[in-house]
Amino acid sequence: MTGGASLRGRVRVTGAKNSALKLMAAALLATGRTTLDEVPDILDVEIMSEVLRRLGCGVGFERYPAGSGGGGRVHIDVPERPSSETDYDLVRRMRASISVLGPLVARLGTAKVALPGGDAIGSRGLDMHIAGLERLGATVVNEHGFLIATAPKLVGASIWLDFPSVGATENLVMAAVLAEGTTIVDNAAREPEISDLCAMLTAMGARVDGAGTSTITVEGVAELRPVAYTTVPDRIVAGTWAIGAVMTRGDVVIERAVAEHLAVPLDKLVTAGATVEPRPDGVRVAMADRPRGVDVVTLPFPGFPTDLQPMAVALAAVSTGTALITENVFEGRFMFVNELVRLGADVRIDGHHAVVRGRERLSSAPVLATDIRAGAGLVLAGLLSDGVTEVQDVRHIDRGYPDFAEQLRGVGVTIERTDRPG
């Protein structure tokens, strides 16, 4: 890509990756066809589709026309009795595969799920998933690289999460909807993706109360029904475009972006000097001057998302003054900083803090994407370089950003994709 572009125009955000994958897993809870709209056309959806196929489901994807942001419609046909075992070769490629654990145990009374892989951004243990399922009456063992859970019948219980883990909250709620009695999940995650999952489960016939708060109550039901449901817009992709507009002193309308889901990041951009305008069709973000450096602290929702931290570091790298970026969620999130330094950024790491001294321009260089969000952050940084920047290993970006290069071209970036996914 060639630096110097100012992002101007409109981009459309499709459904959230971090929601769509869990909605696909939730389809396992009901026999029949579930249809999901606004599902991003990304590698992780392909992987989850194959996970479901190997569990015995029929899965089809209908891509929307060009200009839709890279989304589509997924049909999932769930048999009366799916398989209960997932394959290591798929699950190791994507951590979200663990989200089939709760539905399978709830529906079948047993599940054998390979321990997952995913991005190298720090330890994300499954202790809370396991402890929660055990509270619901399951027996869970770790054998030969698989989690094996069995429960003749799950029974409602009170569960306290040591940390508001999104994955654990999702798995436990999906398990609890078919459990006998009442389940209370305290210190639950509050992310919009959690609310989205709970809304779909409710449409399927589940009784879920408290989504979006720290206490979720689930009254178990005997069975659920398949539904048609539309995925919530991707706040991380929307936030990426918003930060890119500010970095490049551009003017972008982000269609389908939900300002309430990005309250803290958008407030930081206003502090940096940007104009942020919520609109009926999304959010407009514009920037006339070089942004001011702003400090950022990542926290679970409603705090600043850890998934936008690489973009926050990239923004600070081209802002005036010095910014302190503090990472409180994943200890490995700063792994990409060495690549950003190759572009001329002035960043010093001290534990879970990054001190970033802004520069007017960066210098072009070949860099390596180490995970989804780091890759997107490096692309944004490349837009402020003095020449042509090459971002390698873009398969990571493909896992979270549909049609990224095409959308960048649509808002004024000179960019070429020299390889294809897979």
C-alpha positions in Angstrom: 0.0 0.0 0.0 1.1 3.6 -0.7 1.2 6.0 2.2 -0.2 9.5 2.1 -3.9 8.7 1.5 -6.7 10.5 3.4 -9.6 8.2 4.0 -12.7 9.8 2.5 -16.1 8.3 1.6 -18.4 5.6 3.0 -17.7 2.1 4.3 -20.2 -0.5 5.4 -19.8 -2.6 8.4 -21.2 -6.1 8.3 -22.0 -8.4 11.3 -19.5 -8.8 14.2 -17.1 -11.7 13.9 -17.1 -12.1 17.7 -20.9 -12.5 17.6 -21.5 -14.4 14.4 -19.2 -17.3 15.4 -21.1 -17.8 18.7 -24.5 -17.5 17.0 -23.4 -20.3 14.6 -22.6 -22.4 17.7 -25.9 -21.6 19.3 -27.7 -23.0 16.3 -26.7 -26.4 17.6 -29.3 -26.0 20.4 -32.3 -26.6 18.1 -33.1 -29.1 15.4 -33.9 -27.6 12.0 -32.7 -24.7 9.9 -31.3 -21.5 11.5 -30.6 -18.6 9.2 -28.1 -15.9 10.2 -27.9 -12.6 8.3 -25.0 -10.1 8.1 -22.4 -12.8 8.7 -18.9 -11.6 7.7 -17.3 -13.5 4.8 -14.1 -14.2 6.7 -11.8 -17.2 7.3 -13.1 -17.8 10.8 -16.6 -18.2 9.6 -15.4 -20.8 7.0 -13.6 -22.6 9.9 -16.7 -22.6 12.1 -18.8 -23.7 9.2 -16.6 -26.7 8.7 -16.7 -27.4 12.5 -20.5 -27.6 12.3 -20.4 -29.7 9.1 -18.2 -32.3 10.9 -20.7 -32.3 13.7 -23.3 -33.4 11.1 -24.9 -30.1 10.2 -25.5 -28.8 6.7 -24.0 -25.3 6.3 -24.4 -22.9 3.3 -23.2 -19.4 2.7 -24.9 -16.9 0.4 -22.6 -13.8 -0.2 -24.3 -10.5 -0.5 -23.6 -8.3 -3.6 -20.5 -6.2 -3.9 -20.5 -3.1 -1.8 -22.2 -4.8 1.2 -19.1 -4.8 3.3 -18.3 -8.4 2.7 -21.2 -10.0 4.4 -23.7 -12.8 3.7 -26.4 -15.1 4.9 -25.6 -18.5 6.5 -28.0 -21.4 6.6 -27.4 -24.1 9.3 -29.4 -27.3 9.2 -29.0 -29.1 12.5 -29.8 -32.8 12.7 -31.9 -34.4 15.5 -28.7 -35.7 17.1 -25.4 -34.0 16.0 -22.0 -35.6 16.6 -20.5 -34.7 20.0 -16.8 -34.6 18.9 -14.8 -31.8 17.2 -11.6 -32.3 15.2 -8.3 -30.9 16.4 -7.2 -29.8 13.0 -10.0 -27.3 12.9 -10.3 -26.2 16.5 -6.6 -25.5 16.8 -7.0 -22.8 14.1 -9.6 -20.7 15.9 -10.3 -20.3 19.6 -14.0 -19.5 19.1 -14.5 -23.2 18.3 -14.6 -23.8 22.0 -18.1 -22.2 22.0 -19.6 -25.4 20.8 -18.8 -27.0 24.1 -21.8 -25.6 26.0 -24.4 -26.3 23.4 -23.2 -29.8 22.8 -23.3 -30.7 26.5 -26.7 -29.1 27.0 -28.2 -30.8 23.9 -26.5 -34.2 24.0 -25.2 -34.7 27.5 -21.7 -35.1 26.3 -19.0 -33.3 24.3 -15.5 -33.9 23.3 -13.9 -30.7 22.1 -10.2 -30.2 21.1 -8.3 -27.6 23.1 -8.4 -24.5 20.9 -5.8 -22.3 19.2 -6.2 -18.8 17.8 -4.2 -15.6 18.0 -0.9 -15.4 19.9 -1.9 -12.5 22.2 -1.5 -14.1 25.6 -2.9 -16.8 27.9 -6.6 -17.3 27.8 -7.3 -20.3 30.0 -10.5 -22.3 30.0 -10.7 -22.7 33.8 -13.9 -20.6 34.1 -15.6 -22.6 31.3 -14.8 -25.8 33.1 -15.6 -24.6 36.6 -18.9 -23.2 35.4 -20.0 -26.4 33.6 -19.0 -28.4 36.7 -21.3 -26.1 38.8 -24.1 -27.0 36.3 -23.4 -30.7 37.1 -21.1 -31.7 34.3 -18.0 -33.8 34.7 -15.1 -32.3 32.7 -11.7 -33.9 32.1 -8.7 -33.0 30.0 -7.4 -36.0 28.1 -5.0 -36.2 25.1 -5.6 -32.6 24.0 -9.4 -32.8 24.4 -11.9 -31.4 26.9 -14.4 -34.2 27.6 -17.6 -33.0 29.3 -20.4 -35.3 30.3 -23.7 -34.6 32.1 -26.9 -36.7 32.0 -28.8 -33.6 32.8 -27.5 -30.1 33.5 -29.0 -28.4 36.6 -29.2 -24.7 37.2 -26.7 -23.1 39.7 -25.2 -19.9 40.8 -21.9 -19.2 39.1 -19.4 -16.4 39.9 -16.8 -15.7 37.2 -13.4 -14.5 38.5 -13.1 -12.3 35.4 -15.9 -11.1 33.1 -14.8 -13.5 30.4 -16.8 -13.2 27.1 -16.1 -16.8 26.1 -17.0 -18.3 29.5 -20.2 -16.2 29.8 -21.3 -17.3 26.3 -20.6 -21.0 26.9 -22.3 -21.1 30.3 -25.4 -19.2 29.1 -25.7 -21.6 26.1 -25.4 -24.5 28.4 -27.9 -23.1 30.9 -30.7 -22.5 28.5 -31.5 -26.2 28.4 -30.6 -26.9 32.0 -33.2 -27.8 34.6 -34.0 -24.9 36.9 -32.5 -21.4 37.3 -28.9 -20.4 36.5 -27.4 -17.1 37.7 -24.1 -16.0 36.1 -22.5 -13.2 38.2 -19.7 -11.0 37.0 -20.8 -11.8 33.5 -19.3 -10.1 30.5 -21.3 -7.1 29.2 -20.2 -6.9 25.6 -22.7 -6.1 22.9 -21.9 -9.6 21.5 -23.2 -11.1 24.7 -26.5 -9.2 24.4 -26.7 -10.3 20.7 -26.3 -14.0 21.7 -28.9 -13.6 24.4 -31.3 -11.9 22.0 -31.0 -14.8 19.6 -31.4 -17.4 22.3 -34.6 -15.6 23.5 -35.9 -15.6 19.9 -35.3 -19.4 20.0 -37.5 -19.7 23.1 -34.9 -19.4 25.9 -35.6 -17.4 29.0 -32.7 -15.1 29.6 -32.7 -11.9 31.6 -30.0 -9.4 32.4 -28.0 -9.4 29.1 -25.8 -6.4 29.0 -25.5 -6.3 32.8 -23.1 -8.1 35.1 -25.7 -10.6 36.3 -27.5 -12.9 33.8 -30.3 -15.1 34.9 -31.4 -18.1 32.8 -34.5 -20.1 33.4 -34.0 -23.5 31.7 -36.5 -24.7 29.1 -37.1 -28.2 27.6 -36.3 -27.3 24.0 -35.5 -24.5 21.6 -36.6 -23.8 18.0 -34.5 -22.6 15.0 -34.8 -19.0 14.0 -33.8 -16.3 11.5 -31.6 -13.7 13.1 -29.4 -10.7 12.1 -26.0 -10.3 13.6 -25.1 -7.1 15.4 -22.7 -4.8 13.5 -19.0 -5.3 14.2 -17.9 -2.5 16.6 -14.2 -3.5 16.3 -14.2 -3.1 12.5 -16.2 0.1 12.9 -13.7 1.4 15.4 -10.8 0.5 13.1 -12.3 2.7 10.3 -13.0 5.5 12.8 -9.3 5.5 14.0 -8.1 5.3 10.4 -10.1 8.4 9.5 -8.6 10.3 12.4 -5.0 9.1 11.7 -5.2 10.2 8.0 -7.1 13.4 8.6 -10.0 12.1 6.6 -13.8 12.1 6.6 -15.6 8.7 6.7 -19.2 7.7 7.2 -19.2 4.2 8.8 -22.5 2.7 7.8 -24.3 0.5 10.4 -21.8 1.5 13.1 -23.5 1.7 16.5 -22.1 4.7 18.5 -23.3 3.3 21.8 -21.1 0.3 21.3 -18.1 2.5 20.8 -18.7 5.2 23.4 -15.2 5.2 25.0 -13.2 4.9 21.7 -15.2 7.6 20.1 -14.8 9.9 23.1 -11.0 9.3 22.9 -11.2 10.4 19.2 -13.1 13.6 20.2 -10.3 14.3 22.7 -7.8 13.8 19.9 -9.6 16.6 18.0 -11.9 14.7 15.8 -15.5 15.4 14.9 -17.8 12.5 15.7 -21.4 12.6 14.4 -23.8 9.7 15.2 -26.3 9.4 12.3 -29.4 7.3 11.6 -27.3 5.2 9.1 -24.1 4.9 11.3 -21.4 7.3 12.5 -19.4 10.0 10.7 -15.8 10.6 11.8 -13.8 13.5 10.4 -10.4 15.1 11.3 -8.9 18.3 9.9 -5.6 18.5 11.7 -3.0 16.2 13.1 -4.5 14.4 16.1 -3.5 15.0 19.7 -2.0 12.2 21.7 -4.5 10.5 24.1 -3.9 8.0 26.8 -5.8 4.7 26.6 -6.5 2.0 29.1 -8.0 -1.3 27.8 -10.8 -2.8 30.0 -13.7 -5.2 29.5 -16.8 -3.5 28.0 -17.9 -0.8 28.4 -14.2 0.2 28.6 -11.8 0.7 25.7 -11.7 -2.7 23.8 -8.4 -4.6 23.8 -9.1 -5.5 20.2 -8.7 -1.8 19.3 -5.5 -1.4 21.3 -3.1 -1.9 18.3 -5.0 0.8 16.4 -4.7 3.1 19.5 -1.0 2.6 19.5 -0.8 3.3 15.7 -2.9 6.5 16.3 -0.5 7.6 19.1 2.5 7.0 16.9 1.4 9.8 14.5 -0.2 12.1 17.0 1.3 15.2 18.7 2.9 14.7 22.1 3.3 11.5 24.1 0.6 9.0 24.9 0.5 6.1 27.5 -1.3 3.0 26.3 -2.1 0.5 29.1 -3.1 -3.1 28.3 -5.1 -4.8 31.0 -6.7 -7.7 29.2 -4.1 -9.7 27.2 -0.5 -9.7 28.2 0.7 -10.5 24.7 -1.1 -7.6 22.9 2.2 -5.6 22.5 3.9 -8.3 20.5 3.2 -6.3 17.3 5.1 -3.2 18.5 8.4 -4.4 17.1 6.8 -4.4 13.7 5.4 -0.9 14.3 8.9 0.3 15.3 10.1 -1.0 11.9 7.9 1.7 10.4 9.7 4.3 12.4 7.3 4.6 15.4 8.8 5.7 18.7 7.3 3.1 21.2 8.8 1.9 24.5 7.2 -1.0 26.3 7.3 -1.3 30.1 5.3 -4.3 31.3 1.7 -3.7 30.3 2.3 -0.1 29.4 3.5 1.4 26.1 4.9 4.9 26.0 4.3 6.3 22.5 6.0 9.5 21.2 4.2 10.7 18.1 5.9 11.6 14.8 4.5 13.5 11.9 5.2 10.7 9.4 6.4 7.1 9.5 8.7 5.3 7.1 7.7 2.5 4.8 9.1 -1.0 5.5 8.0 -4.7 5.2 6.2 -5.7 8.3 4.5 -8.9 9.6 1.0 -9.2 10.9 1.1 -11.2 14.2 -2.7 -11.4 14.8 -5.9 -10.0 13.4 -5.9 -6.7 15.1 -2.2 -6.1 14.9 -2.4 -6.6 11.2 -5.1 -4.0 10.8 -3.1 -1.6 13.0 -0.1 -2.0 10.8 -2.1 -1.3 7.7 -3.4 1.9 9.3 0.2 2.9 10.2 1.3 2.2 6.7 -1.1 4.8 5.5 1.1 7.4 7.3 4.3 6.1 5.8 6.5 7.9 3.3 6.3 5.2 0.6 5.1 1.7 -0.1 4.5 -0.5 3.0 4.1 -4.3 2.6 2.2 -6.1 5.3 2.9 -9.8 5.2 0.9 -12.8 6.6 -2.4 -11.0 5.9 -4.2 -14.3 6.5 -4.6 -12.9 10.0 -6.4 -9.9 8.7 -8.6 -12.1 6.6 -9.9 -13.7 9.9 -11.5 -10.5 11.0 -11.9 -8.0 8.1 -13.9 -9.0 5.1 -12.9 -7.2 1.8 -10.4 -5.0 3.7 -8.3 -4.1 0.7 -11.3 -3.5 -1.5 -12.9 -1.2 1.1 -9.6 0.7 1.6 -9.5 1.3 -2.2 -13.1 2.6 -1.9 -12.1 5.3 0.5 -9.0 6.5 -1.5 -6.1 4.1 -0.6 -3.7 2.9 -3.3 -3.4 -0.8 -2.2 -2.7 -4.1 -3.9 -3.4 -7.6 -2.6 -0.6 -9.9 -3.8 -1.9 -13.2 -2.3 -5.3 -14.7 -1.6 -6.6 -16.5 1.5 -6.0 -20.2 1.9 
